Amino acid sequence: MMSEKAGDRAHPPGARPPVRRPRLTPEREDEFLAAALAVVRETGYEALTMEGVAARAQCSKATLYRLYGSKQRLVATAVSRTRRAPRAGLDTGSLRGDLLAAARRVAAGFTESTTLVWGV
């Protein structure tokens, strides 16, 4: 009588062991959300597909559905995340420089928001 090893019982003969997914980093999630916003800006919300976002983000469609569940939730998460963008990195060494950098960042945000609104 042969004894089974603990690892052998978990996977039937010929079956592949499950693939461990790497932990989702905040940077990678930002890439998914940026891809969603880019696709909305380019094609509009109605034409956005999870396949298109997945191709842009270089991930699988299943990954997006696993994380967000739906197109609506993906886009809503992406839009809400843009409103909470970090304001770090404005230390230019002078108050005038900081204010100019902040103004440029706000202006860029308005431009991005305008194209996003047109896309939605």
Secondary structure as UniProt FT lines:
FT   HELIX           6..10
FT   TURN            13..14
FT   HELIX           26..43
FT   TURN            45..47
FT   HELIX           50..57
FT   HELIX           61..68
FT   HELIX           71..83
FT   HELIX           95..119
//
